[in-house]
Amino acid sequence: MNKKDELPSIIPIFPLSNFIIFPNTTVPLNIFEPRYIDMIDDSMKSHRMIGMIQPKKSGKLKKPDLYNVGCVGKITSFNETDDGRYLIIINGVNRFNIEEEIETGKLYRSCKVSYQNYFEDLDNKVEQIEISELDKIFNDLKSLFEKKGFMVDWSNLKKQDFSNTLNTLSMASPFSLEEKQILLETKDLSTRKLRLEEILKTYTLDEFSNKTLQ
């Protein structure tokens, strides 16, 4: 079967602020809300896929508006704790655009989605970018992470290929949800690198301005 045919057109949605995943990245999740426990139960009985997407700051408190682009992830590991929480690991598969929200009667939200704009996520193509081009990004991010109190295993991160390194940095960075969304929606790695550099430049300029004002 074609990989495209394996992607479900209707998926459960897990809105999580300041959290993005990319295809071929792996993240752990701690699930404890009853509606998302139900979501995982239903997903495990079918395609084992959930749509990770960021909520906007608009809409209702319990039903915020959603950004149009997210990434569907497949549950690759599942464990239940003694207190009823689910500890899962999901692997990013393919980005998607929301076409419409579907009423299912469930506690969690579901959407009809299209993968058309991001089918290249399935190609596993390695984009050729010199690792030396990552050095300045690494240095700027390391400085920013330290200022924000973020702990990162930089030596282990550098052992990954360029794509995984850049995507991991984009996911873990202390950026705003709007900035993370910009990175998620970039079509290719080269563009993502440029956008990441542009965002970092604003933080560097802010830091310089603050020091100058003092």
C-alpha atoms as an extended CHARMM CRD file, in Angstrom:
* protein
*
       214  EXT
         1         1  MET       CA              0.0000000000        0.0000000000        0.0000000000  PROA      1               0.0000000000
         2         2  ASN       CA              1.1790000000        3.5310000000       -0.7870000000  PROA      2               0.0000000000
         3         3  LYS       CA              2.2550000000        5.4480000000        2.3290000000  PROA      3               0.0000000000
         4         4  LYS       CA             -0.1260000000        8.2400000000        1.3480000000  PROA      4               0.0000000000
         5         5  ASP       CA             -3.0420000000        5.7970000000        1.4850000000  PROA      5               0.0000000000
         6         6  GLU       CA             -2.1550000000        4.8510000000        5.0560000000  PROA      6               0.0000000000
         7         7  LEU       CA             -2.7160000000        8.3840000000        6.3350000000  PROA      7               0.0000000000
         8         8  PRO       CA             -6.1940000000        8.7670000000        7.8920000000  PROA      8               0.0000000000
         9         9  SER       CA             -8.2790000000       11.6440000000        6.5380000000  PROA      9               0.0000000000
        10        10  ILE       CA            -10.0550000000       12.1450000000        9.8900000000  PROA      10              0.0000000000
        11        11  ILE       CA             -7.8210000000       12.2780000000       12.9580000000  PROA      11              0.0000000000
        12        12  PRO       CA             -8.1960000000       13.0630000000       16.6670000000  PROA      12              0.0000000000
        13        13  ILE       CA             -6.6380000000       16.3960000000       17.5190000000  PROA      13              0.0000000000
        14        14  PHE       CA             -4.4050000000       17.1130000000       20.5090000000  PROA      14              0.0000000000
        15        15  PRO       CA             -4.0040000000       20.9120000000       20.8480000000  PROA      15              0.0000000000
        16        16  LEU       CA             -0.8520000000       21.7070000000       22.7920000000  PROA      16              0.0000000000
        17        17  SER       CA              0.4410000000       25.2610000000       23.1280000000  PROA      17              0.0000000000
        18        18  ASN       CA              4.1140000000       25.9690000000       22.3630000000  PROA      18              0.0000000000
        19        19  PHE       CA              4.5500000000       22.3860000000       21.2090000000  PROA      19              0.0000000000
        20        20  ILE       CA              5.2950000000       21.2300000000       17.6780000000  PROA      20              0.0000000000
        21        21  ILE       CA              6.6340000000       18.0320000000       16.1730000000  PROA      21              0.0000000000
        22        22  PHE       CA              8.1760000000       17.3830000000       12.7800000000  PROA      22              0.0000000000
        23        23  PRO       CA              8.1140000000       14.2310000000       10.6510000000  PROA      23              0.0000000000
        24        24  ASN       CA             10.7560000000       11.7040000000       11.7440000000  PROA      24              0.0000000000
        25        25  THR       CA             11.1190000000       13.2440000000       15.2010000000  PROA      25              0.0000000000
        26        26  THR       CA             10.1600000000       11.3900000000       18.3700000000  PROA      26              0.0000000000
        27        27  VAL       CA              8.6480000000       12.9090000000       21.5170000000  PROA      27              0.0000000000
        28        28  PRO       CA              7.2800000000       11.5450000000       24.8240000000  PROA      28              0.0000000000
        29        29  LEU       CA              3.8770000000       12.6490000000       26.1200000000  PROA      29              0.0000000000
        30        30  ASN       CA              2.2960000000       12.3410000000       29.5580000000  PROA      30              0.0000000000
        31        31  ILE       CA             -1.4840000000       11.9570000000       29.1080000000  PROA      31              0.0000000000
        32        32  PHE       CA             -3.7180000000       12.5060000000       32.1360000000  PROA      32              0.0000000000
        33        33  GLU       CA             -6.8370000000       14.4990000000       31.1120000000  PROA      33              0.0000000000
        34        34  PRO       CA             -9.8960000000       12.1910000000       30.7440000000  PROA      34              0.0000000000
        35        35  ARG       CA            -10.7150000000       13.4290000000       27.2290000000  PROA      35              0.0000000000
        36        36  TYR       CA             -7.2030000000       12.6910000000       26.0020000000  PROA      36              0.0000000000
        37        37  ILE       CA             -7.1570000000        9.3330000000       27.7870000000  PROA      37              0.0000000000
        38        38  ASP       CA            -10.2660000000        8.5640000000       25.6930000000  PROA      38              0.0000000000
        39        39  MET       CA             -8.5020000000        9.8680000000       22.5930000000  PROA      39              0.0000000000
        40        40  ILE       CA             -5.5270000000        7.5540000000       23.1030000000  PROA      40              0.0000000000
        41        41  ASP       CA             -7.8410000000        4.5940000000       23.8350000000  PROA      41              0.0000000000
        42        42  ASP       CA             -9.6910000000        5.1480000000       20.5540000000  PROA      42              0.0000000000
        43        43  SER       CA             -6.5010000000        5.7450000000       18.5970000000  PROA      43              0.0000000000
        44        44  MET       CA             -4.8770000000        2.5600000000       19.9110000000  PROA      44              0.0000000000
        45        45  LYS       CA             -7.8760000000        0.6030000000       18.6240000000  PROA      45              0.0000000000
        46        46  SER       CA             -7.4710000000        1.9720000000       15.0920000000  PROA      46              0.0000000000
        47        47  HSD       CA             -4.5820000000        3.6790000000       13.2660000000  PROA      47              0.0000000000
        48        48  ARG       CA             -2.6220000000        4.7100000000       16.4160000000  PROA      48              0.0000000000
        49        49  MET       CA             -2.3350000000        8.2520000000       15.0260000000  PROA      49              0.0000000000
        50        50  ILE       CA             -3.0800000000       11.6300000000       16.6250000000  PROA      50              0.0000000000
        51        51  GLY       CA             -2.7960000000       15.1310000000       15.2020000000  PROA      51              0.0000000000
        52        52  MET       CA             -0.5250000000       17.4390000000       17.1770000000  PROA      52              0.0000000000
        53        53  ILE       CA             -1.4330000000       21.0880000000       16.6180000000  PROA      53              0.0000000000
        54        54  GLN       CA             -1.0860000000       24.4140000000       18.3980000000  PROA      54              0.0000000000
        55        55  PRO       CA             -4.1340000000       26.2960000000       19.7080000000  PROA      55              0.0000000000
        56        56  LYS       CA             -4.4040000000       30.0160000000       19.0160000000  PROA      56              0.0000000000
        57        57  LYS       CA             -5.0210000000       32.6150000000       21.7070000000  PROA      57              0.0000000000
        58        58  SER       CA             -8.5160000000       33.1920000000       20.3230000000  PROA      58              0.0000000000
        59        59  GLY       CA            -11.7610000000       31.2500000000       20.6230000000  PROA      59              0.0000000000
        60        60  LYS       CA            -13.3230000000       29.7030000000       23.7180000000  PROA      60              0.0000000000
        61        61  LEU       CA            -11.2440000000       28.7030000000       26.7210000000  PROA      61              0.0000000000
        62        62  LYS       CA            -12.1300000000       25.0000000000       26.4090000000  PROA      62              0.0000000000
        63        63  LYS       CA            -12.3100000000       25.1020000000       22.6230000000  PROA      63              0.0000000000
        64        64  PRO       CA             -9.6930000000       27.5310000000       21.2920000000  PROA      64              0.0000000000
        65        65  ASP       CA             -9.2200000000       28.2450000000       17.6140000000  PROA      65              0.0000000000
        66        66  LEU       CA             -6.5390000000       26.0920000000       16.0150000000  PROA      66              0.0000000000
        67        67  TYR       CA             -3.7050000000       26.8970000000       13.6790000000  PROA      67              0.0000000000
        68        68  ASN       CA             -4.3080000000       25.4280000000       10.2370000000  PROA      68              0.0000000000
        69        69  VAL       CA             -1.1210000000       23.3420000000       10.0800000000  PROA      69              0.0000000000
        70        70  GLY       CA             -0.1220000000       20.5260000000       12.4140000000  PROA      70              0.0000000000
        71        71  CYS       CA              1.7080000000       17.2000000000       12.2450000000  PROA      71              0.0000000000
        72        72  VAL       CA              0.1900000000       13.7530000000       12.6240000000  PROA      72              0.0000000000
        73        73  GLY       CA              2.1730000000       11.4060000000       14.8480000000  PROA      73              0.0000000000
        74        74  LYS       CA              1.9930000000        7.6410000000       15.3310000000  PROA      74              0.0000000000
        75        75  ILE       CA              2.0130000000        6.1220000000       18.8160000000  PROA      75              0.0000000000
        76        76  THR       CA              5.0790000000        3.8700000000       18.9010000000  PROA      76              0.0000000000
        77        77  SER       CA              5.1740000000        3.1690000000       22.6420000000  PROA      77              0.0000000000
        78        78  PHE       CA              2.3940000000        2.9530000000       25.2370000000  PROA      78              0.0000000000
        79        79  ASN       CA              2.5370000000        2.4640000000       29.0090000000  PROA      79              0.0000000000
        80        80  GLU       CA             -0.0630000000        2.9810000000       31.7310000000  PROA      80              0.0000000000
        81        81  THR       CA              0.9850000000        4.1360000000       35.1920000000  PROA      81              0.0000000000
        82        82  ASP       CA             -0.4900000000        2.9580000000       38.4920000000  PROA      82              0.0000000000
        83        83  ASP       CA             -2.3900000000        6.2370000000       38.8370000000  PROA      83              0.0000000000
        84        84  GLY       CA             -4.0510000000        5.8840000000       35.4100000000  PROA      84              0.0000000000
        85        85  ARG       CA             -1.8570000000        8.1630000000       33.3280000000  PROA      85              0.0000000000
        86        86  TYR       CA             -0.6440000000        7.1550000000       29.8760000000  PROA      86              0.0000000000
        87        87  LEU       CA              3.0200000000        7.5580000000       29.0050000000  PROA      87              0.0000000000
        88        88  ILE       CA              3.3190000000        7.4100000000       25.2390000000  PROA      88              0.0000000000
        89        89  ILE       CA              5.9310000000        8.0880000000       22.5970000000  PROA      89              0.0000000000
        90        90  ILE       CA              4.8450000000        9.4320000000       19.2360000000  PROA      90              0.0000000000
        91        91  ASN       CA              6.8010000000        9.5910000000       16.0260000000  PROA      91              0.0000000000
        92        92  GLY       CA              6.0480000000       12.4600000000       13.6380000000  PROA      92              0.0000000000
        93        93  VAL       CA              4.7760000000       11.2070000000       10.2730000000  PROA      93              0.0000000000
        94        94  ASN       CA              3.3630000000       13.9580000000        8.0480000000  PROA      94              0.0000000000
        95        95  ARG       CA              2.2460000000       17.5650000000        8.3630000000  PROA      95              0.0000000000
        96        96  PHE       CA             -1.3390000000       18.4050000000        7.4760000000  PROA      96              0.0000000000
        97        97  ASN       CA             -3.7900000000       21.2320000000        6.8360000000  PROA      97              0.0000000000
        98        98  ILE       CA             -7.1320000000       21.2470000000        8.6380000000  PROA      98              0.0000000000
        99        99  GLU       CA            -10.0540000000       21.1880000000        6.2070000000  PROA      99              0.0000000000
       100       100  GLU       CA            -12.8650000000       21.1910000000        8.7730000000  PROA      100             0.0000000000
       101       101  GLU       CA            -13.6490000000       20.1470000000       12.3200000000  PROA      101             0.0000000000
       102       102  ILE       CA            -15.8390000000       17.0540000000       12.6230000000  PROA      102             0.0000000000
       103       103  GLU       CA            -18.5000000000       16.6090000000       15.3050000000  PROA      103             0.0000000000
       104       104  THR       CA            -18.1100000000       13.1080000000       16.7390000000  PROA      104             0.0000000000
       105       105  GLY       CA            -19.8020000000       13.3420000000       20.1260000000  PROA      105             0.0000000000
       106       106  LYS       CA            -16.4730000000       12.5530000000       21.7810000000  PROA      106             0.0000000000
       107       107  LEU       CA            -14.8730000000       14.6060000000       24.5560000000  PROA      107             0.0000000000
       108       108  TYR       CA            -11.8590000000       15.3170000000       22.3390000000  PROA      108             0.0000000000
       109       109  ARG       CA            -11.8320000000       17.1310000000       18.9990000000  PROA      109             0.0000000000
       110       110  SER       CA            -11.4420000000       15.5450000000       15.5560000000  PROA      110             0.0000000000
       111       111  CYS       CA            -10.7260000000       17.1190000000       12.1800000000  PROA      111             0.0000000000
       112       112  LYS       CA            -10.8300000000       16.2030000000        8.5330000000  PROA      112             0.0000000000
       113       113  VAL       CA             -7.3410000000       16.9670000000        7.2270000000  PROA      113             0.0000000000
       114       114  SER       CA             -5.3590000000       17.1100000000        3.9990000000  PROA      114             0.0000000000
       115       115  TYR       CA             -1.7030000000       16.1210000000        3.6220000000  PROA      115             0.0000000000
       116       116  GLN       CA             -1.4760000000       17.3710000000        0.0350000000  PROA      116             0.0000000000
       117       117  ASN       CA              0.7870000000       20.3570000000        0.7390000000  PROA      117             0.0000000000
       118       118  TYR       CA              3.2930000000       18.2850000000        2.6950000000  PROA      118             0.0000000000
       119       119  PHE       CA              3.5230000000       14.9030000000        0.9520000000  PROA      119             0.0000000000
       120       120  GLU       CA              7.2790000000       15.4320000000        0.6120000000  PROA      120             0.0000000000
       121       121  ASP       CA              7.4350000000       14.6430000000        4.3620000000  PROA      121             0.0000000000
       122       122  LEU       CA              7.1030000000       10.9780000000        3.3740000000  PROA      122             0.0000000000
       123       123  ASP       CA             10.0620000000       11.0300000000        0.9710000000  PROA      123             0.0000000000
       124       124  ASN       CA             12.7690000000       10.8890000000        3.6600000000  PROA      124             0.0000000000
       125       125  LYS       CA             14.9270000000       12.9650000000        1.3220000000  PROA      125             0.0000000000
       126       126  VAL       CA             18.2230000000       14.1260000000        2.8150000000  PROA      126             0.0000000000
       127       127  GLU       CA             18.7520000000       17.8010000000        2.0490000000  PROA      127             0.0000000000
       128       128  GLN       CA             22.3880000000       18.6820000000        1.5440000000  PROA      128             0.0000000000
       129       129  ILE       CA             23.3730000000       21.5290000000        3.8570000000  PROA      129             0.0000000000
       130       130  GLU       CA             26.8410000000       21.9530000000        5.2850000000  PROA      130             0.0000000000
       131       131  ILE       CA             26.9680000000       21.1760000000        9.0000000000  PROA      131             0.0000000000
       132       132  SER       CA             29.2520000000       24.2140000000        9.3910000000  PROA      132             0.0000000000
       133       133  GLU       CA             26.2140000000       26.3620000000        8.5640000000  PROA      133             0.0000000000
       134       134  LEU       CA             24.6960000000       25.1670000000       11.8250000000  PROA      134             0.0000000000
       135       135  ASP       CA             27.5320000000       26.5110000000       13.9870000000  PROA      135             0.0000000000
       136       136  LYS       CA             26.2430000000       30.0750000000       14.3460000000  PROA      136             0.0000000000
       137       137  ILE       CA             22.6920000000       28.8210000000       15.0020000000  PROA      137             0.0000000000
       138       138  PHE       CA             24.1090000000       26.4900000000       17.6500000000  PROA      138             0.0000000000
       139       139  ASN       CA             26.0490000000       29.2750000000       19.3560000000  PROA      139             0.0000000000
       140       140  ASP       CA             23.1300000000       31.7350000000       19.3140000000  PROA      140             0.0000000000
       141       141  LEU       CA             20.6590000000       29.1180000000       20.5260000000  PROA      141             0.0000000000
       142       142  LYS       CA             23.0080000000       27.8890000000       23.2370000000  PROA      142             0.0000000000
       143       143  SER       CA             23.2550000000       31.4260000000       24.5770000000  PROA      143             0.0000000000
       144       144  LEU       CA             19.4680000000       31.8790000000       24.4080000000  PROA      144             0.0000000000
       145       145  PHE       CA             18.7860000000       28.5070000000       26.0590000000  PROA      145             0.0000000000
       146       146  GLU       CA             21.1500000000       29.3360000000       28.9210000000  PROA      146             0.0000000000
       147       147  LYS       CA             19.4840000000       32.7290000000       29.4890000000  PROA      147             0.0000000000
       148       148  LYS       CA             16.0560000000       31.0160000000       29.6000000000  PROA      148             0.0000000000
       149       149  GLY       CA             17.3010000000       28.2730000000       31.9190000000  PROA      149             0.0000000000
       150       150  PHE       CA             16.8330000000       25.4780000000       29.3740000000  PROA      150             0.0000000000
       151       151  MET       CA             19.0500000000       22.3870000000       29.6970000000  PROA      151             0.0000000000
       152       152  VAL       CA             20.1140000000       20.6840000000       26.4500000000  PROA      152             0.0000000000
       153       153  ASP       CA             22.5400000000       17.8380000000       25.7570000000  PROA      153             0.0000000000
       154       154  TRP       CA             24.4160000000       19.6660000000       22.9940000000  PROA      154             0.0000000000
       155       155  SER       CA             27.0440000000       16.9700000000       22.4320000000  PROA      155             0.0000000000
       156       156  ASN       CA             24.3730000000       14.3400000000       21.7810000000  PROA      156             0.0000000000
       157       157  LEU       CA             22.4130000000       16.7400000000       19.5900000000  PROA      157             0.0000000000
       158       158  LYS       CA             25.4040000000       17.2890000000       17.3170000000  PROA      158             0.0000000000
       159       159  LYS       CA             25.5790000000       13.5470000000       16.6210000000  PROA      159             0.0000000000
       160       160  GLN       CA             22.2650000000       13.6860000000       14.7300000000  PROA      160             0.0000000000
       161       161  ASP       CA             22.0250000000       14.4910000000       11.0370000000  PROA      161             0.0000000000
       162       162  PHE       CA             21.3940000000       18.1190000000       10.0400000000  PROA      162             0.0000000000
       163       163  SER       CA             17.6600000000       17.6500000000        9.4990000000  PROA      163             0.0000000000
       164       164  ASN       CA             16.9970000000       16.0430000000       12.8820000000  PROA      164             0.0000000000
       165       165  THR       CA             19.2400000000       18.5380000000       14.6430000000  PROA      165             0.0000000000
       166       166  LEU       CA             17.5310000000       21.5630000000       13.1240000000  PROA      166             0.0000000000
       167       167  ASN       CA             14.0500000000       20.1560000000       13.7310000000  PROA      167             0.0000000000
       168       168  THR       CA             14.8830000000       19.2110000000       17.3280000000  PROA      168             0.0000000000
       169       169  LEU       CA             16.1970000000       22.7210000000       17.9740000000  PROA      169             0.0000000000
       170       170  SER       CA             13.0500000000       24.2200000000       16.4280000000  PROA      170             0.0000000000
       171       171  MET       CA             10.8630000000       22.0440000000       18.6540000000  PROA      171             0.0000000000
       172       172  ALA       CA             12.7910000000       22.5840000000       21.8970000000  PROA      172             0.0000000000
       173       173  SER       CA             13.5090000000       26.2890000000       21.4550000000  PROA      173             0.0000000000
       174       174  PRO       CA             12.0650000000       28.8250000000       23.9410000000  PROA      174             0.0000000000
       175       175  PHE       CA             10.2120000000       30.6460000000       21.1480000000  PROA      175             0.0000000000
       176       176  SER       CA              6.6390000000       31.9140000000       21.0980000000  PROA      176             0.0000000000
       177       177  LEU       CA              3.8850000000       29.6970000000       19.6890000000  PROA      177             0.0000000000
       178       178  GLU       CA              3.6620000000       32.0220000000       16.6640000000  PROA      178             0.0000000000
       179       179  GLU       CA              7.3870000000       31.6390000000       15.9820000000  PROA      179             0.0000000000
       180       180  LYS       CA              7.2120000000       27.8730000000       16.3560000000  PROA      180             0.0000000000
       181       181  GLN       CA              4.2780000000       27.7940000000       13.9630000000  PROA      181             0.0000000000
       182       182  ILE       CA              6.3240000000       29.6680000000       11.3520000000  PROA      182             0.0000000000
       183       183  LEU       CA              9.0300000000       27.0010000000       11.6420000000  PROA      183             0.0000000000
       184       184  LEU       CA              6.4920000000       24.1750000000       11.3910000000  PROA      184             0.0000000000
       185       185  GLU       CA              4.9100000000       25.5530000000        8.2290000000  PROA      185             0.0000000000
       186       186  THR       CA              8.1610000000       26.0130000000        6.2810000000  PROA      186             0.0000000000
       187       187  LYS       CA              8.1670000000       23.7360000000        3.2360000000  PROA      187             0.0000000000
       188       188  ASP       CA             11.7980000000       22.5910000000        3.3440000000  PROA      188             0.0000000000
       189       189  LEU       CA             14.8550000000       22.4490000000        5.5450000000  PROA      189             0.0000000000
       190       190  SER       CA             16.6980000000       25.3180000000        3.8400000000  PROA      190             0.0000000000
       191       191  THR       CA             13.7650000000       27.6590000000        4.4130000000  PROA      191             0.0000000000
       192       192  ARG       CA             13.4290000000       26.4770000000        8.0090000000  PROA      192             0.0000000000
       193       193  LYS       CA             17.0870000000       27.2530000000        8.6180000000  PROA      193             0.0000000000
       194       194  LEU       CA             16.5910000000       30.7960000000        7.2680000000  PROA      194             0.0000000000
       195       195  ARG       CA             13.4650000000       31.3530000000        9.3700000000  PROA      195             0.0000000000
       196       196  LEU       CA             15.2580000000       30.0740000000       12.4690000000  PROA      196             0.0000000000
       197       197  GLU       CA             18.1200000000       32.4920000000       11.8280000000  PROA      197             0.0000000000
       198       198  GLU       CA             15.6470000000       35.3790000000       11.3800000000  PROA      198             0.0000000000
       199       199  ILE       CA             13.8960000000       34.5500000000       14.6710000000  PROA      199             0.0000000000
       200       200  LEU       CA             17.2020000000       34.2560000000       16.5050000000  PROA      200             0.0000000000
       201       201  LYS       CA             18.2710000000       37.6140000000       15.1400000000  PROA      201             0.0000000000
       202       202  THR       CA             15.2590000000       39.2900000000       16.7940000000  PROA      202             0.0000000000
       203       203  TYR       CA             16.2430000000       37.7880000000       20.1700000000  PROA      203             0.0000000000
       204       204  THR       CA             19.8370000000       38.9060000000       19.6880000000  PROA      204             0.0000000000
       205       205  LEU       CA             18.6990000000       42.4330000000       18.7970000000  PROA      205             0.0000000000
       206       206  ASP       CA             16.3450000000       42.5320000000       21.8090000000  PROA      206             0.0000000000
       207       207  GLU       CA             19.2060000000       41.5100000000       24.0730000000  PROA      207             0.0000000000
       208       208  PHE       CA             21.4340000000       44.1910000000       22.5620000000  PROA      208             0.0000000000
       209       209  SER       CA             18.6890000000       46.8350000000       22.9150000000  PROA      209             0.0000000000
       210       210  ASN       CA             18.1340000000       45.9330000000       26.5570000000  PROA      210             0.0000000000
       211       211  LYS       CA             21.8200000000       46.2260000000       27.3210000000  PROA      211             0.0000000000
       212       212  THR       CA             22.0350000000       49.5530000000       25.4810000000  PROA      212             0.0000000000
       213       213  LEU       CA             19.0490000000       50.9700000000       27.3820000000  PROA      213             0.0000000000
       214       214  GLN       CA             20.6100000000       50.0460000000       30.6900000000  PROA      214             0.0000000000
